[in-house]
Structures are given as C-alpha cells and as structure tokens.
Amino acid sequence: MSVFLRSQLSQAEGVVLALGLRKAESQARSRTLAKYEGGRINFTGEYGSLAGVTAFTPIQDFQTEHVWQFLMQTNCPWGASNRKLVQLYANAAGGECPSFSVDGGLSPSCGGSRFGCWTCTVVRSDRSGRGLAENDESYEVLCEFRDWLASMRSEPKRRWRRRRNGASGPGPLTIATRREALQRLLSIESRLGIKLIRSDELELIAQLWKADGGNGQTVLDLCDIRRHESMTF
C-alpha cells in the first residue's frame, strides 16, 4: 500500500485515501482513527507518516445500526441486493440479530459477524463460518479445511527449517504438505460441486513447486481428482 501511495504522490500533489473504518468496531480501531484526526475538515487527517496522503473516514462515528440503516435506504451501486447482505450476516450470527428502526419498522442489525478470506488462519476461531454452517452443512466442510490449515501449520515437520531470506525457520510449507493441501482442496471441490481454485492459480502453484525443487506427483496429476469421486483423508 505504501509503495502504491508513493507512486501516486510522484504524479500528483496529494492523495486522498477513503477508509471505511469506524471507532465502534474495536478499541484498536478507535486508537487508529485517533491518529488520523486533525485535518482541516471533519473526517480527515494525515495517513500515517506519508506526507501528502490524507485519510478520509466518513463513517468513523457510525454505530452498527447506522451502517445497516444506510444500506437499507440506499441502492447498491453495482446492482446487488443489500437485503441479501443482511441475510448473510444474520446467518453468520446464527440467525439472531438485534433490530433497528427503518421506514417505521424494525430490521435486523447483524454487526457481530466479520468476514475475510475463508481460509484465513489469523483468527483463532472462524465464528462467522460456524454460524453459516448451522444453516448449510457445506460450510462445515470448508470450516474443517480451514481448521486443518490452522493446526498443521504449527507442526515443525511440515515446514522448511529456514525462511526464504535465509534466516532460521519456520519457513514455507514443505512440498509434500502443499501437495496434501491441494489434494484436500480439490477433494472438497468434488464433494461439494463448487469451484474453489482457478486454472491460472494451479499453473502458478506448479511454477512455485518447480522453483522450490518439487518433483514426482505434479499439479496436473492431482487435478485428475476433479474427475473422480471425493477422497477421504
């Protein structure tokens, strides 16, 4: 992000970075926004240490119900349904959400759910994924794969002993572990009948395996799994 912003600054006198951050999200978010405050107009401030970059945070004082009220009263710019978004967050929260007033009635305000990459292992527990699994068992399969990634990454035998920069490990996953992860992913594709990885991504994986000294079973060999029944691990 910093590299990109500097490249833009080299072509213009200043850059405005729009951020959808809110103080009510967490204490950490509130502290971060406090650093941005001090601009000449409301909701603006310097973005970190990058002189010339202004952070524009128009919803920083919104509570969760304000966000949902706005979404329910505004059409989605790209034509999607904001009401489907409400349902998605409701499902992720187990179907139970507090309500807020809109157009004289009550609508659910589901702000406790957070979404990111479904394979993200930064969070300890994927509560949104588990909430969705209560309504659709296919999400349970995805949650199990994510949990396996989170547990196996801490096993020393699955990692190089050194990082890519030469420093002592833990480094990247071993080729054998990467093969196993791809096998599991392709198996899930077969079981659920959904596409989880693109062909161009498989080509990049093949290049990385080769660059890291991989041999034996190739990515193309593993892709044969797409044509078979689901595998058991």
MARTOR-864464 format. One line per 2 residues: number of its first residue (from 1); their letters; for each residue x, y, z of N, C-alpha, C. Coordinates in nm, 3 decimals. Layout:
% residues N
NUM> A> X,Y,Z,X,Y,Z,X,Y,Z; ... .
% end
This chain:
% residues 233
1> MS> 0.082,-0.120,0.000,0.000,0.000,0.000,0.087,0.125,0.000; 0.190,0.124,0.083,0.278,0.241,0.091,0.351,0.266,-0.041 .
3> VF> 0.396,0.156,-0.106,0.464,0.170,-0.235,0.370,0.231,-0.338; 0.245,0.182,-0.341,0.147,0.235,-0.436,0.119,0.383,-0.410 .
5> LR> 0.100,0.419,-0.283,0.070,0.558,-0.250,0.185,0.650,-0.288; 0.307,0.604,-0.265,0.423,0.686,-0.304,0.428,0.705,-0.455 .
7> SQ> 0.392,0.600,-0.530,0.393,0.614,-0.677,0.289,0.715,-0.722; 0.175,0.722,-0.652,0.073,0.820,-0.687,0.117,0.961,-0.648 .
9> LS> 0.186,0.972,-0.536,0.234,1.103,-0.493,0.337,1.161,-0.589; 0.407,1.072,-0.658,0.507,1.119,-0.753,0.442,1.182,-0.876 .
11> QA> 0.310,1.158,-0.894,0.239,1.209,-1.010,0.139,1.319,-0.974; 0.117,1.341,-0.845,0.019,1.441,-0.802,0.067,1.510,-0.676 .
13> EG> 0.001,1.620,-0.642,0.040,1.696,-0.524,-0.006,1.629,-0.395; -0.111,1.551,-0.405,-0.163,1.484,-0.285,-0.252,1.369,-0.322 .
15> VV> -0.279,1.284,-0.225,-0.363,1.166,-0.244,-0.464,1.160,-0.129; -0.590,1.129,-0.162,-0.693,1.109,-0.060,-0.727,0.960,-0.056 .
17> LA> -0.712,0.900,0.060,-0.738,0.758,0.079,-0.867,0.741,0.157; -0.973,0.688,0.093,-1.101,0.668,0.158,-1.100,0.537,0.235 .
19> LG> -1.134,0.543,0.363,-1.132,0.425,0.450,-1.266,0.408,0.520; -1.318,0.285,0.519,-1.446,0.258,0.585,-1.429,0.212,0.727 .
21> LR> -1.345,0.279,0.802,-1.319,0.242,0.941,-1.416,0.312,1.035; -1.449,0.244,1.147,-1.540,0.302,1.247,-1.479,0.287,1.386 .
23> KA> -1.495,0.387,1.468,-1.442,0.383,1.605,-1.507,0.272,1.686; -1.636,0.245,1.659,-1.710,0.148,1.739,-1.671,0.003,1.708 .
25> ES> -1.590,-0.020,1.605,-1.551,-0.158,1.571,-1.474,-0.223,1.685; -1.380,-0.150,1.741,-1.298,-0.203,1.850,-1.216,-0.090,1.909 .
27> QA> -1.155,-0.116,2.024,-1.067,-0.016,2.085,-0.946,0.010,1.997; -0.896,-0.095,1.931,-0.780,-0.080,1.843,-0.815,0.011,1.726 .
29> RS> -0.937,-0.008,1.667,-0.981,0.078,1.557,-0.993,0.223,1.603; -1.047,0.242,1.724,-1.064,0.377,1.776,-0.929,0.446,1.791 .
31> RT> -0.828,0.371,1.840,-0.694,0.430,1.855,-0.634,0.464,1.719; -0.657,0.376,1.621,-0.605,0.402,1.487,-0.665,0.529,1.428 .
33> LA> -0.797,0.545,1.442,-0.863,0.663,1.388,-0.820,0.790,1.460; -0.786,0.778,1.587,-0.739,0.895,1.661,-0.611,0.951,1.600 .
35> KY> -0.531,0.861,1.540,-0.407,0.904,1.476,-0.433,0.985,1.350; -0.549,0.957,1.285,-0.581,1.027,1.161,-0.641,1.164,1.184 .
37> EG> -0.694,1.188,1.304,-0.765,1.313,1.330,-0.672,1.433,1.328; -0.731,1.550,1.300,-0.653,1.672,1.299,-0.649,1.740,1.165 .
39> GR> -0.732,1.691,1.071,-0.736,1.754,0.940,-0.808,1.887,0.944; -0.800,1.957,0.832,-0.863,2.089,0.826,-1.016,2.080,0.817 .
41> IN> -1.068,1.966,0.770,-1.213,1.944,0.767,-1.243,1.815,0.842; -1.370,1.795,0.876,-1.409,1.676,0.952,-1.375,1.547,0.875 .
43> FT> -1.342,1.446,0.952,-1.318,1.312,0.900,-1.192,1.301,0.812; -1.099,1.391,0.826,-0.974,1.380,0.752,-0.855,1.395,0.845 .
45> GE> -0.744,1.345,0.800,-0.622,1.357,0.877,-0.507,1.295,0.799; -0.386,1.311,0.847,-0.271,1.253,0.779,-0.275,1.101,0.790 .
47> YG> -0.238,1.033,0.684,-0.237,0.888,0.683,-0.098,0.840,0.724; -0.085,0.800,0.851,0.043,0.753,0.900,0.152,0.856,0.884 .
49> SL> 0.267,0.812,0.837,0.382,0.902,0.823,0.401,0.948,0.680; 0.307,0.916,0.591,0.320,0.953,0.450,0.268,1.095,0.429 .
51> AG> 0.358,1.191,0.421,0.319,1.329,0.399,0.254,1.342,0.262; 0.141,1.414,0.258,0.072,1.433,0.131,-0.044,1.338,0.111 .
53> VT> -0.056,1.237,0.199,-0.168,1.143,0.192,-0.268,1.177,0.301; -0.392,1.203,0.262,-0.498,1.237,0.356,-0.593,1.120,0.371 .
55> AF> -0.619,1.080,0.493,-0.716,0.974,0.520,-0.854,1.035,0.533; -0.949,0.985,0.453,-1.087,1.031,0.455,-1.172,0.920,0.514 .
57> TP> -1.228,0.943,0.634,-1.302,0.839,0.707,-1.444,0.886,0.737; -1.532,0.886,0.637,-1.666,0.948,0.653,-1.759,0.877,0.750 .
59> IQ> -1.737,0.748,0.779,-1.831,0.679,0.869,-1.765,0.646,1.003; -1.662,0.719,1.040,-1.588,0.684,1.161,-1.672,0.691,1.288 .
61> DF> -1.777,0.773,1.289,-1.862,0.786,1.408,-1.991,0.704,1.398; -2.006,0.623,1.293,-2.126,0.540,1.277,-2.126,0.425,1.377 .
63> QT> -2.241,0.399,1.435,-2.262,0.275,1.508,-2.308,0.169,1.407; -2.311,0.042,1.450,-2.351,-0.065,1.358,-2.488,-0.041,1.298 .
65> EH> -2.584,0.003,1.381,-2.719,0.024,1.329,-2.724,0.135,1.225; -2.633,0.233,1.234,-2.628,0.340,1.135,-2.585,0.285,0.999 .
67> VW> -2.490,0.192,1.001,-2.442,0.131,0.877,-2.557,0.059,0.807; -2.632,-0.023,0.885,-2.740,-0.100,0.826,-2.855,-0.010,0.782 .
69> QF> -2.881,0.096,0.857,-2.985,0.189,0.816,-2.951,0.251,0.682; -2.828,0.289,0.666,-2.785,0.349,0.539,-2.798,0.249,0.425 .
71> LM> -2.755,0.125,0.448,-2.761,0.024,0.343,-2.904,-0.009,0.302; -2.995,-0.008,0.401,-3.134,-0.040,0.370,-3.206,0.075,0.297 .
73> QT> -3.151,0.194,0.306,-3.214,0.310,0.243,-3.145,0.353,0.115; -3.040,0.279,0.076,-2.960,0.317,-0.040,-2.944,0.198,-0.134 .
75> NC> -2.957,0.222,-0.263,-2.937,0.115,-0.361,-2.788,0.083,-0.375; -2.758,-0.044,-0.392,-2.619,-0.087,-0.410,-2.569,-0.037,-0.546 .
77> PW> -2.455,0.031,-0.554,-2.405,0.089,-0.680,-2.385,-0.013,-0.791; -2.352,-0.139,-0.756,-2.326,-0.238,-0.860,-2.444,-0.334,-0.880 .
79> GA> -2.562,-0.296,-0.830,-2.683,-0.369,-0.861,-2.715,-0.488,-0.773; -2.633,-0.518,-0.674,-2.661,-0.630,-0.584,-2.769,-0.590,-0.483 .
81> SN> -2.814,-0.688,-0.405,-2.918,-0.663,-0.307,-2.859,-0.646,-0.168; -2.879,-0.530,-0.108,-2.832,-0.508,0.028,-2.910,-0.591,0.128 .
83> RK> -3.032,-0.628,0.094,-3.111,-0.712,0.185,-3.055,-0.854,0.191; -2.996,-0.901,0.081,-2.929,-1.030,0.083,-2.806,-1.023,0.175 .
85> LV> -2.745,-0.906,0.180,-2.630,-0.885,0.268,-2.674,-0.898,0.413; -2.790,-0.843,0.445,-2.845,-0.856,0.581,-2.864,-1.003,0.615 .
87> QL> -2.921,-1.080,0.521,-2.945,-1.221,0.545,-2.816,-1.298,0.565; -2.713,-1.263,0.487,-2.583,-1.328,0.501,-2.527,-1.307,0.641 .
89> YA> -2.532,-1.184,0.690,-2.480,-1.155,0.824,-2.567,-1.219,0.931; -2.696,-1.227,0.904,-2.785,-1.291,1.001,-2.751,-1.440,1.012 .
91> NA> -2.730,-1.506,0.899,-2.694,-1.648,0.901,-2.561,-1.670,0.972; -2.467,-1.578,0.951,-2.336,-1.592,1.015,-2.344,-1.571,1.166 .
93> AG> -2.450,-1.503,1.210,-2.470,-1.480,1.353,-2.566,-1.581,1.413; -2.591,-1.691,1.340,-2.683,-1.792,1.390,-2.828,-1.756,1.373 .
95> GE> -2.856,-1.653,1.292,-2.993,-1.614,1.263,-3.053,-1.518,1.363; -2.980,-1.482,1.468,-3.033,-1.392,1.570,-2.955,-1.261,1.571 .
97> CP> -3.026,-1.150,1.548,-2.962,-1.019,1.545,-3.048,-0.916,1.614; -2.988,-0.815,1.679,-3.067,-0.706,1.734,-3.133,-0.628,1.620 .
99> SF> -3.232,-0.545,1.653,-3.306,-0.473,1.550,-3.282,-0.323,1.559; -3.309,-0.255,1.445,-3.304,-0.110,1.442,-3.424,-0.062,1.361 .
101> SV> -3.458,0.064,1.379,-3.575,0.120,1.313,-3.540,0.173,1.175; -3.624,0.137,1.074,-3.607,0.190,0.940,-3.744,0.193,0.872 .
103> DG> -3.781,0.308,0.816,-3.910,0.325,0.748,-4.027,0.287,0.838; -4.015,0.317,0.967,-4.124,0.291,1.059,-4.134,0.149,1.109 .
105> GL> -4.046,0.060,1.060,-4.047,-0.079,1.103,-3.915,-0.118,1.166; -3.899,-0.246,1.193,-3.777,-0.295,1.253,-3.704,-0.387,1.155 .
107> SP> -3.573,-0.372,1.148,-3.490,-0.457,1.064,-3.374,-0.510,1.148; -3.320,-0.626,1.114,-3.209,-0.682,1.193,-3.079,-0.608,1.172 .
109> SC> -3.003,-0.593,1.278,-2.872,-0.529,1.272,-2.767,-0.632,1.315; -2.704,-0.695,1.217,-2.610,-0.804,1.245,-2.468,-0.754,1.230 .
111> GG> -2.413,-0.698,1.333,-2.281,-0.640,1.324,-2.172,-0.722,1.388; -2.207,-0.831,1.455,-2.106,-0.907,1.525,-2.025,-0.999,1.436 .
113> SR> -2.072,-1.022,1.313,-2.003,-1.113,1.222,-1.897,-1.036,1.144; -1.783,-1.101,1.123,-1.675,-1.041,1.044,-1.637,-1.140,0.936 .
115> FG> -1.613,-1.088,0.816,-1.581,-1.174,0.704,-1.444,-1.140,0.646; -1.372,-1.245,0.608,-1.247,-1.228,0.538,-1.228,-1.349,0.448 .
117> CW> -1.106,-1.379,0.413,-1.079,-1.498,0.333,-1.119,-1.621,0.413; -1.189,-1.715,0.349,-1.242,-1.831,0.424,-1.133,-1.923,0.473 .
119> TC> -1.012,-1.913,0.417,-0.901,-1.996,0.464,-0.808,-1.920,0.560; -0.846,-1.800,0.600,-0.760,-1.720,0.687,-0.738,-1.789,0.822 .
121> TV> -0.613,-1.800,0.862,-0.581,-1.863,0.990,-0.534,-1.762,1.095; -0.552,-1.633,1.065,-0.512,-1.530,1.163,-0.605,-1.533,1.284 .
123> VR> -0.735,-1.546,1.257,-0.830,-1.554,1.369,-0.825,-1.693,1.430; -0.841,-1.702,1.560,-0.835,-1.832,1.628,-0.955,-1.919,1.594 .
125> SD> -1.073,-1.857,1.587,-1.194,-1.932,1.559,-1.278,-1.856,1.457; -1.318,-1.923,1.350,-1.399,-1.860,1.246,-1.546,-1.868,1.287 .
127> RS> -1.589,-1.773,1.369,-1.726,-1.776,1.420,-1.830,-1.753,1.310; -1.796,-1.669,1.211,-1.890,-1.645,1.102,-1.910,-1.772,1.021 .
129> GR> -1.800,-1.842,0.994,-1.811,-1.968,0.920,-1.894,-2.071,0.993; -1.875,-2.079,1.124,-1.954,-2.174,1.204,-2.101,-2.136,1.206 .
131> GL> -2.127,-2.005,1.209,-2.266,-1.960,1.206,-2.333,-1.997,1.076; -2.262,-1.980,0.964,-2.317,-2.017,0.833,-2.338,-2.167,0.823 .
133> AE> -2.249,-2.245,0.888,-2.259,-2.391,0.883,-2.386,-2.442,0.951; -2.442,-2.363,1.041,-2.566,-2.405,1.106,-2.683,-2.409,1.009 .
135> ND> -2.672,-2.332,0.900,-2.779,-2.327,0.800,-2.744,-2.403,0.672; -2.616,-2.433,0.652,-2.573,-2.503,0.530,-2.453,-2.589,0.565 .
137> ES> -2.470,-2.721,0.560,-2.364,-2.812,0.605,-2.240,-2.806,0.516; -2.251,-2.753,0.395,-2.133,-2.742,0.309,-2.029,-2.649,0.371 .
139> YE> -2.077,-2.550,0.448,-1.984,-2.459,0.516,-1.904,-2.533,0.624; -1.963,-2.638,0.680,-1.892,-2.717,0.780,-1.768,-2.780,0.720 .
141> VL> -1.780,-2.828,0.596,-1.665,-2.888,0.527,-1.555,-2.784,0.506; -1.594,-2.662,0.469,-1.497,-2.555,0.449,-1.431,-2.516,0.581 .
143> CE> -1.510,-2.511,0.688,-1.456,-2.479,0.820,-1.355,-2.584,0.865; -1.385,-2.710,0.838,-1.293,-2.817,0.876,-1.160,-2.804,0.802 .
145> FR> -1.164,-2.767,0.674,-1.041,-2.747,0.597,-0.962,-2.630,0.654; -1.031,-2.522,0.686,-0.965,-2.405,0.744,-0.899,-2.440,0.878 .
147> DW> -0.970,-2.516,0.962,-0.916,-2.556,1.092,-0.794,-2.647,1.076; -0.798,-2.732,0.973,-0.681,-2.819,0.946,-0.561,-2.735,0.907 .
149> LA> -0.582,-2.633,0.825,-0.472,-2.544,0.788,-0.413,-2.476,0.912; -0.501,-2.432,1.002,-0.456,-2.361,1.121,-0.376,-2.451,1.214 .
151> SM> -0.412,-2.578,1.220,-0.342,-2.669,1.312,-0.212,-2.723,1.254; -0.214,-2.761,1.126,-0.096,-2.825,1.068,0.018,-2.728,1.045 .
153> RS> -0.012,-2.597,1.030,0.095,-2.501,1.003,0.193,-2.489,1.120; 0.150,-2.532,1.238,0.237,-2.523,1.356,0.322,-2.648,1.376 .
155> EP> 0.306,-2.748,1.291,0.384,-2.871,1.302,0.519,-2.852,1.235; 0.630,-2.859,1.310,0.763,-2.835,1.252,0.795,-2.922,1.131 .
157> KR> 0.747,-3.046,1.130,0.780,-3.137,1.021,0.719,-3.092,0.888; 0.621,-3.003,0.893,0.555,-2.957,0.771,0.618,-2.830,0.716 .
159> RW> 0.721,-2.780,0.781,0.781,-2.652,0.739,0.929,-2.668,0.705; 0.977,-2.583,0.615,1.121,-2.574,0.593,1.185,-2.525,0.722 .
161> RR> 1.311,-2.559,0.739,1.381,-2.516,0.859,1.431,-2.373,0.850; 1.432,-2.319,0.730,1.476,-2.181,0.710,1.374,-2.104,0.629 .
163> RR> 1.369,-1.973,0.654,1.281,-1.887,0.578,1.344,-1.860,0.441; 1.268,-1.801,0.352,1.319,-1.775,0.217,1.435,-1.675,0.217 .
165> NG> 1.443,-1.589,0.318,1.553,-1.493,0.324,1.679,-1.551,0.387; 1.675,-1.681,0.420,1.793,-1.746,0.476,1.795,-1.752,0.627 .
167> AS> 1.706,-1.676,0.692,1.702,-1.678,0.838,1.646,-1.812,0.886; 1.677,-1.848,1.011,1.627,-1.973,1.065,1.476,-1.972,1.071 .
169> GP> 1.412,-2.088,1.054,1.268,-2.107,1.035,1.179,-2.060,1.149; 1.051,-2.101,1.142,0.993,-2.189,1.041,0.973,-2.120,0.907 .
171> GP> 1.005,-2.193,0.800,0.993,-2.136,0.667,0.866,-2.180,0.597; 0.866,-2.179,0.463,0.748,-2.219,0.387,0.709,-2.364,0.414 .
173> LT> 0.588,-2.399,0.378,0.543,-2.537,0.390,0.623,-2.626,0.296; 0.646,-2.749,0.336,0.717,-2.844,0.251,0.633,-2.876,0.128 .
175> IA> 0.699,-2.926,0.024,0.628,-2.963,-0.098,0.524,-3.070,-0.068; 0.560,-3.167,0.017,0.466,-3.275,0.050,0.340,-3.220,0.116 .
177> TR> 0.356,-3.122,0.205,0.240,-3.064,0.272,0.157,-2.983,0.174; 0.223,-2.913,0.082,0.149,-2.836,-0.017,0.068,-2.928,-0.107 .
179> RE> 0.126,-3.043,-0.141,0.052,-3.140,-0.222,-0.072,-3.189,-0.147; -0.053,-3.218,-0.018,-0.165,-3.266,0.061,-0.275,-3.162,0.070 .
181> AL> -0.236,-3.035,0.089,-0.335,-2.927,0.099,-0.414,-2.915,-0.031; -0.344,-2.924,-0.145,-0.413,-2.914,-0.273,-0.504,-3.034,-0.295 .
183> QR> -0.458,-3.151,-0.257,-0.542,-3.269,-0.268,-0.671,-3.254,-0.190; -0.658,-3.204,-0.068,-0.777,-3.184,0.016,-0.872,-3.081,-0.048 .
185> LL> -0.815,-2.975,-0.100,-0.897,-2.870,-0.160,-0.972,-2.923,-0.283; -0.902,-2.994,-0.369,-0.966,-3.049,-0.488,-1.071,-3.154,-0.451 .
187> SI> -1.047,-3.227,-0.344,-1.144,-3.324,-0.296,-1.272,-3.255,-0.251; -1.256,-3.141,-0.182,-1.373,-3.065,-0.137,-1.450,-3.014,-0.258 .
189> ES> -1.378,-2.967,-0.361,-1.444,-2.925,-0.484,-1.535,-3.035,-0.537; -1.481,-3.157,-0.541,-1.556,-3.271,-0.594,-1.676,-3.304,-0.507 .
191> RL> -1.659,-3.300,-0.377,-1.766,-3.337,-0.285,-1.881,-3.237,-0.288; -1.847,-3.108,-0.295,-1.948,-3.004,-0.286,-1.998,-2.956,-0.422 .
193> GI> -1.921,-2.987,-0.528,-1.960,-2.942,-0.660,-1.946,-2.793,-0.680; -1.847,-2.731,-0.613,-1.822,-2.588,-0.628,-1.677,-2.565,-0.667 .
195> KL> -1.650,-2.456,-0.735,-1.515,-2.423,-0.781,-1.444,-2.341,-0.673; -1.332,-2.393,-0.626,-1.258,-2.325,-0.520,-1.122,-2.273,-0.566 .
197> IR> -1.075,-2.319,-0.682,-0.946,-2.276,-0.730,-0.950,-2.269,-0.882; -0.889,-2.165,-0.940,-0.891,-2.144,-1.084,-0.773,-2.212,-1.153 .
199> SD> -0.785,-2.231,-1.283,-0.679,-2.296,-1.360,-0.550,-2.214,-1.357; -0.561,-2.081,-1.365,-0.440,-1.999,-1.363,-0.370,-2.007,-1.228 .
201> EL> -0.448,-2.028,-1.121,-0.388,-2.045,-0.988,-0.311,-2.177,-0.981; -0.368,-2.280,-1.043,-0.299,-2.410,-1.046,-0.168,-2.400,-1.123 .
203> EL> -0.168,-2.322,-1.232,-0.046,-2.303,-1.309,0.062,-2.234,-1.226; 0.022,-2.135,-1.146,0.118,-2.066,-1.060,0.171,-2.159,-0.951 .
205> IA> 0.083,-2.244,-0.898,0.126,-2.342,-0.798,0.231,-2.435,-0.858; 0.207,-2.480,-0.982,0.302,-2.569,-1.049,0.438,-2.501,-1.063 .
207> QL> 0.437,-2.372,-1.098,0.563,-2.298,-1.113,0.637,-2.288,-0.980; 0.563,-2.262,-0.873,0.626,-2.249,-0.741,0.682,-2.382,-0.693 .
209> WK> 0.608,-2.491,-0.716,0.657,-2.622,-0.677,0.789,-2.652,-0.748; 0.793,-2.622,-0.878,0.914,-2.650,-0.956,1.029,-2.564,-0.907 .
211> AD> 1.001,-2.435,-0.880,1.105,-2.344,-0.832,1.160,-2.387,-0.696; 1.076,-2.452,-0.614,1.117,-2.495,-0.481,1.167,-2.639,-0.478 .
213> GG> 1.194,-2.695,-0.597,1.255,-2.828,-0.602,1.158,-2.943,-0.596; 1.032,-2.918,-0.624,0.933,-3.026,-0.620,0.951,-3.121,-0.737 .
215> NG> 0.926,-3.248,-0.713,0.932,-3.347,-0.819,0.829,-3.456,-0.789; 0.819,-3.553,-0.875,0.721,-3.659,-0.852,0.584,-3.616,-0.896 .
217> QT> 0.482,-3.635,-0.812,0.344,-3.605,-0.848,0.326,-3.457,-0.876; 0.274,-3.424,-0.993,0.261,-3.285,-1.034,0.122,-3.232,-1.004 .
219> VL> 0.106,-3.101,-1.025,-0.024,-3.039,-1.008,-0.125,-3.101,-1.103; -0.084,-3.127,-1.227,-0.174,-3.186,-1.325,-0.220,-3.325,-1.282 .
221> DL> -0.130,-3.401,-1.220,-0.169,-3.533,-1.169,-0.280,-3.518,-1.066; -0.263,-3.421,-0.977,-0.361,-3.402,-0.870,-0.494,-3.353,-0.924 .
223> CD> -0.490,-3.280,-1.035,-0.614,-3.228,-1.091,-0.703,-3.338,-1.146; -0.651,-3.458,-1.161,-0.735,-3.571,-1.202,-0.844,-3.598,-1.099 .
225> IR> -0.821,-3.550,-0.975,-0.919,-3.569,-0.869,-1.052,-3.506,-0.907; -1.049,-3.399,-0.988,-1.172,-3.333,-1.031,-1.265,-3.430,-1.104 .
227> RH> -1.205,-3.535,-1.163,-1.285,-3.626,-1.244,-1.326,-3.751,-1.167; -1.299,-3.752,-1.036,-1.330,-3.871,-0.957,-1.422,-3.838,-0.840 .
229> ES> -1.462,-3.941,-0.771,-1.543,-3.922,-0.650,-1.458,-3.854,-0.545; -1.519,-3.804,-0.438,-1.446,-3.737,-0.331,-1.350,-3.836,-0.263 .
231> MT> -1.239,-3.780,-0.216,-1.138,-3.861,-0.149,-1.153,-3.848,0.001; -1.106,-3.946,0.074,-1.112,-3.946,0.220,-0.972,-3.928,0.277 .
233> F> -0.959,-3.839,0.377,-0.830,-3.816,0.442,-0.843,-3.845,0.590 .
% end
